[in-house]
Amino acid sequence: MTIDFVREVMDSQDVIYFPFCDWLFPNGLKIDNVMFTIPWFNDTSIEVYKYGFLIALGMLLAVIYASRRMRSFGLDTDRAMDVILAGLVGAIIGARAYYVIFKLNELYLTDEGGLDIIKVLSIRDGGLAIYGGVIGALIFGGITAMIRRVKLPPMLDLMGLGLLIGQCLGRWGNFFNQEAYGTKTTLPWGMTSNTILNGLYFYYYPENTTVVTNRATEMVAHPCFLYESLWCLIGFLILHFYSKKFRKFDGEIFLLYIGWYGAGRFWIEALRTDSLFIPGTPFKVSQLVAGTCVLFSIILLIINYVSVKKNGCTFYYETDESKELLRLRDEKLNKKRRPDDNAALDEHILADGVDSEDEPDVAESESEQVDEDSDSVETTEAESVPEDESKTETEENENGESD
């Protein structure tokens, strides 16, 4: 970047530039983090942010995907959906709690040293951590699974696939918030803005109180949100197709998920400039958790692969318990459909110009017709018998005469 370009960036608001491929957006890309505004009481309004909207949309798509694949994993939809809903609540609580814990001294303590509850609950101001969301979803969802008697390993497989969908889409909320960017880069897709330039500058020169223009020419950042979104998309596509034909045991997809996501998050987190740190240490919390997840998944995968090779594996959808649950659910659905089917039949009859009350008359006329047909058959048979008998007698007489 030139000094003049730096000045242009610093004078602009809510515009993201791509200095190394300015042919794509020569004047930058104007963004707005507000999705829409809802009128409220007393001439006030509520702003719905794109960040929150994308997270909610990601959750919705994840739930839709999981619901469409529950049967292939042998799960009853009603019970499994209770687990998912509980997991979503736990994800929000866990994501917020995780962030608050590691930003406690910096943001959420009052001057007297107490906890500022208002700030803690102000989730619309930002501050969610994905690993906290996964932990919260596991706790709340796991408890609900035990209560509703849902088999946990196949449920976790669906959860892993759903999380990849939600994370892939939700990360784009960071783009509109101009956050989750990385260190300096000269790659073609590097990005900068007023917010990014200032944040990145003081990351490298914390001793300065103002931005020195000639130093700011290098303040172009890695789009870490994009890296993580693409990493989750690739992971979802791989695990989606793998789960259909190559799955070895229940719970495998979830272990592959935490291993895949952990590996990606470990190197992406190394680039980020806004990471959470373990208090009093230079270690990034997400890198430590990501590395632990990778090791944990590798160890459990090896143990299970060895066990499956020796003893084989029976998937939950193959068990009598799963088949019985799905059978009962099918019966329940069929009972719900029968009134609708009857109503549809009535509509069909009325559409043909025959009232349902006339059905007995139709049946009665058909019965009368059958009776008439049977009478005619009996009459015919009765009339035909004498002819045969007289013919037989005549033949016998003739035979007697000839003898």
Long-range contacts (C-beta under 8 A, 24 or more apart in sequence): 1-192, 1-216, 1-217, 1-218, 1-219, 1-220, 2-217, 3-213, 3-214, 3-217, 5-217, 6-197, 6-213, 6-216, 6-217, 6-219, 7-213, 9-192, 9-193, 9-194, 9-197, 10-194, 10-197, 10-198, 10-211, 10-216, 11-194, 12-193, 12-194, 13-194, 14-193, 15-193, 15-194, 16-175, 16-178, 16-191, 16-192, 16-193, 16-196, 17-191, 17-192, 17-193, 18-188, 18-189, 18-190, 18-191, 19-190, 19-192, 19-220, 20-186, 20-187, 20-188, 20-189, 20-190, 20-220, 21-188, 21-189, 28-193, 31-175, 31-176, 31-178, 32-176, 33-176, 33-177, 33-178, 49-124, 49-173, 49-176, 49-177, 50-173, 50-176, 51-126, 51-173, 51-174, 51-176, 51-177, 52-124, 52-173, 53-173, 54-169, 54-170, 54-172, 54-173, 54-176, 55-128, 55-166, 55-169, 55-170, 55-173, 57-169, 58-165, 58-166, 58-167, 58-168, 58-169, 58-170, 59-88, 59-166, 61-165, 61-166, 61-169, 62-161, 62-162, 62-163, 62-165, 62-166, 63-88, 63-162, 65-161, 65-162, 65-165, 66-158, 66-159, 66-161, 66-162, 69-158, 69-161, 70-158, 71-317, 71-326, 72-244, 72-317, 73-154, 73-155, 73-157, 73-158, 73-250, 73-316, 73-317, 74-151, 74-154, 74-315, 74-316, 74-317, 74-318, 74-319, 74-322, 74-323, 74-325, 74-326, 75-150, 75-151, 75-154, 75-155, 75-158, 75-316, 75-322, 76-150, 76-325, 76-326, 76-329, 77-329, 78-329, 79-148, 79-149, 79-150, 79-325, 80-150, 80-155, 80-158, 82-144, 82-148, 82-150, 83-141, 83-144, 83-145, 83-148, 83-150, 83-155, 84-141, 84-159, 84-162, 86-140, 86-141, 86-143, 86-144, 87-137, 87-138, 87-140, 87-141, 87-144, 87-159, 88-137, 89-140, 90-136, 90-137, 90-138, 90-139, 90-140, 90-141, 91-133, 91-134, 91-136, 91-137, 91-140, 92-123, 92-128, 92-133, 92-136, 93-136, 93-140, 94-132, 94-133, 94-134, 94-135, 94-136, 94-137, 94-139, 94-140, 95-128, 95-129, 95-130, 95-132, 95-133, 95-136, 96-120, 96-123, 96-127, 96-128, 96-132, 97-132, 97-136, 98-129, 98-131, 98-132, 98-133, 98-135, 98-136, 99-127, 99-128, 99-129, 99-132, 99-276, 100-127, 102-129, 102-276, 102-277, 102-278, 102-279, 102-285, 103-127, 103-276, 105-279, 126-177, 126-179, 129-276, 129-286, 130-167, 131-285, 131-286, 131-289, 131-290, 134-163, 137-163, 151-250, 151-316, 151-322, 152-251, 153-249, 153-250, 153-251, 153-254, 153-316, 154-250, 154-251, 154-315, 154-316, 154-317, 156-251, 156-253, 156-254, 157-243, 157-247, 157-250, 157-251, 157-252, 157-253, 157-254, 159-254, 160-239, 160-253, 160-254, 160-256, 160-257, 160-258, 161-236, 161-239, 161-240, 161-243, 161-253, 161-257, 163-257, 163-261, 164-232, 164-233, 164-235, 164-236, 164-239, 164-257, 164-261, 165-232, 165-236, 167-228, 167-229, 167-232, 167-261, 168-229, 168-232, 168-233, 168-236, 169-229, 171-225, 171-226, 171-228, 171-229, 171-232, 172-225, 172-229, 174-225, 175-223, 175-225, 175-226, 179-225, 179-274, 180-224, 180-225, 180-228, 180-272, 180-274, 181-221, 181-222, 181-223, 181-224, 181-225, 181-272, 181-273, 181-274, 182-221, 182-222, 182-223, 182-224, 182-268, 182-271, 182-272, 182-273, 183-221, 183-222, 183-271, 183-272, 183-273, 184-218, 184-219, 184-220, 184-221, 185-220, 185-221, 185-222, 186-220, 187-222, 189-223, 189-226, 190-220, 190-221, 190-222, 190-223, 191-220, 191-221, 191-223, 192-219, 192-220, 192-221, 196-221, 199-273, 199-274, 200-273, 203-273, 221-273, 222-271, 224-268, 224-271, 224-272, 227-264, 227-268, 227-271, 228-264, 228-265, 228-268, 231-260, 231-261, 231-264, 231-268, 232-261, 232-264, 235-260, 235-261, 235-264, 247-315, 248-304, 248-305, 248-308, 248-313, 249-304, 249-308, 249-313, 249-315, 250-313, 250-315, 250-316, 251-304, 252-301, 252-304, 255-297, 255-300, 255-301, 255-304, 256-297, 256-301, 258-293, 258-294, 258-296, 258-297, 259-293, 259-294, 259-297, 259-298, 259-301, 261-290, 261-293, 262-289, 262-290, 262-291, 262-292, 262-293, 262-294, 262-297, 263-290, 263-294, 265-290, 266-290, 266-291, 266-294
